[in-house]
Amino acid sequence: MDPDLYPDLVAAGGLGAALERLAAGLGVDVTVVPHEGGSSGSAGIASSVPGRRPLSVYLASEERFFIVSGWSEGIESVTGGTPDPAGVVRAGAAWGQGTPLGELGARFPFLRVGERGKAAERGPAAVVALEWRSMRRQASGAPDFPEFSELVEAAYAEPRLRQLYVFSSHRTLGFSSCTGYPFRTEVAIAPALGGGPYRVMRRPYRATIGEAATAGAAVALAASLLPADLGPAVAGTAE
């Protein structure tokens, strides 16, 4: 913590203590909790809403600036930053009270509300649909890698995979039964490279379960490996 940038925080004994003191002065009811890692330059503003984690607050190192991040059920719903710590305290109180994301963004212009966060307020099916739209746009924008596009479209055409949350890591598709991170990956498929086969795995970059010459055959194999009673992806994380 740079004492030239944050003399008030240094005097208070750290960011958390400074936020508590400021909240008391503003008459704002918040509970400040240690941030993971316990640094004096980071803190959390607790939430009473199930699924919403404490609003994380960090200090910028090059200028006086307070950076915030809010996660709910494994999805980063809000991010942003401001030089005004009073704004951070008020935003943290609103976040912790369960204020809807649209209202948060309107009340606190320094907050950016993520599309996944907005979708999550409508339910897990909306998050799944959003990610599939994004993945299909990404695939259509990669004309130099037709195998990836073929894989994405084949997977989308398979109802048992289309109901799951789709994500990509180095063009390997993972299919999760929950919409938040860390994901509960049920199966993964790597696209064909250099004329090789498509590969089906339990997790990205794990041992190959099976191989297929076409995207359609790989998708069929992946779908056959899913639990028979597996339904649509649910909100939350694998933890």
Buried (B, 14 or more C-beta within 10 A) or exposed (E): BBEEBBEEBBEBEBBBBBBBBBBEEBEBEBBBBBBEEEBBBBBBBBBEEEBBBBBBBBBBEEEBBBBBBBBBBBBBBBBBBBEBBBBBBBBBBBBBEEBEBEEBBEEBEBBBBBEBBBBBBEBBBBBBBBBBEBBBEBBEEEEEBEBBBBBBBBBBEBEBBBBBBBBBEEBBBBBBBBBBBEBBBBBBBBBBEEEEBBBBBEEBEEEEBBBBEBBBBBBBBBBEEBEEEEEBBBBBBEE
